[in-house]
């Protein structure tokens, strides 16, 4: 499988910037019952949003540590493990979306202020096999691309029963 070219900083910021508004537009006017209950063998819109928030927590914290410390060593945390430490899945969709949007704006304030060299700041990631080197850019891109992959899933979850 050929690897794709990394996204540019501008592309990463654009994807990260667009997701909150896209989610707000998609969910506008939907009754809570359409965003919250689990569907058989799949995630509800609320489950997906909880997952996105968990990814933002884990990967956003890695970005913050890379920027705050010189070449930190960070133990990998799986967002699916992290989510069990939160109440995200129990919150109403609108409340969770509001928190997600605030968190994203905070991340974007940091990312937009970075010099190009800051995007290359790196950490060594341990605990998930061989140590890996990850940068601010790789974490921000991972978050942006990962969220993009959940868009169709969110659309399906919010249109079930129409």
N, C-alpha and C positions, 0 to 999 in steps of 0.2 A: 504494500500500500504506500503510495507516494506521500511524503510529508508535505504539508502546506507551508507556504511562506508565512513568517510571523506578521502579524498585523502591525501597522505603524502606530506610533503613540497617538496620533490624531484619530485613527480608526478605533483604537481601544477606548479612548475617551468618548467618542461619539456613541459607541455601543453601550457603554456604561451609562451615559447621559440619557439615552433614549428609552431604556427599559422602564424606569418608573412611570413616565408619561404613557407609555404603551399599556402598561398594566392598569393604570387609572382609567384610560379610555376603554379598555376591554371590559373592565368590571363595572363601569358606570351604570347605575340603574338596575343592576342585577340584585335579585332578592338574596338575602343571606343563605337561604336554603340551597341555592344553586352554587354557592361557592364553598360551602362547608362540609356537607356529608360525604363520607367515603363512598366511592363507587366500587362495585365488585371487581377485584383483580386490578385496580389501578388507583392512582392517587387523585384525591379531590384537588380543586384549585387551591384550597387552603393548605393541603399537604405539600403541594408544589411550592407555594410561596414560603412555607416554613423551611423547606429544603434550601431555597434560594437565600433566605436569611441566614441559615446555618453556614452555607458556603461563604457568604459575605463576612460573617463573623470570623471564620477560620482564616480565610485568605486575606481579608482586610487586616487582621491582627498580624499576620506574617509581613505584610507590606509595612505596617507601622514599626515593627521591630527592626526590619531591614533599614528603615530610614533613621531610626533612633540609635542604632548600635552599629559599630564597625564590624562587618563580617560576622554576624551572629550565627550561632549554631541553634537551629530550631528543630524541636521534635515534631514530626508530622502528626497532625490530628486529622482524622477522617471526619468530614462534615456530617456523615451519617451517624457517627458515634457522638459527636458534639451535640447534635439536635436533642439527644436524650437528656441532656443537662438543661434544656430550655423548656419553656411552656408554649413555644411557638405554635404547635399543632392544636392547642386548646383555645387559642385566641380567635376572636371573630376576624374574618378576612379583612374588613375595613381597618380594624385596629392594627393588624399585622402589616398591612400595606402602608399605613401611615408611618410605622416604625421603620420599615424597609426604605421608604423614600427619604426619611431623615438620615438614616445611616448612609445611604448612597450619596446624598448631598455632602455629608461630612467627608466621605472618601474623595469625592470629586474636587472639593476645595483643596485637599492635600495634593492630589494628582496634578491638577491644573497649575499649581504653584511650583512644580518641580522643574529644575533645569534638566536638560537632556541627559547629562551625566548621572543625575540622581536615579533615573529610570534603570540604569545599569548597576546600581548598588546591589550587592548579592549577599546571600546567606547560604550556609550549608544545612541541608535538610536531612535529618536522620530519623530512624525508626520505621522506615518503610522499604526495607531492603538496603542496597548499597547507598551510601550518602550521595545526595544530589546537590548541585548548585542551582539555585533559583534566584531570579532578580525581581525587582519591583515590576518590571515590564512583564516577565513571565507570569507572575501572580495576577496582575491586572488583566492581562490578556486571557488567562485561564478563566477568570471570573466572567469576563465579557462573552467569551465563546461558549462557556457552559450555560449561561443564562439564555443565550440565543437558541441553544438546542432544546430548551424547554418551552419555547413559544408555541409550537404546534400542540404540545401536550396541554398547555394552559387553555388554548382556544377550544380544544375538544372538551376539557373538563368544564368550561364555562358555558358550553352550548348543549350539554347533555340535557335531554328532556324538552328541548324547544319544539 
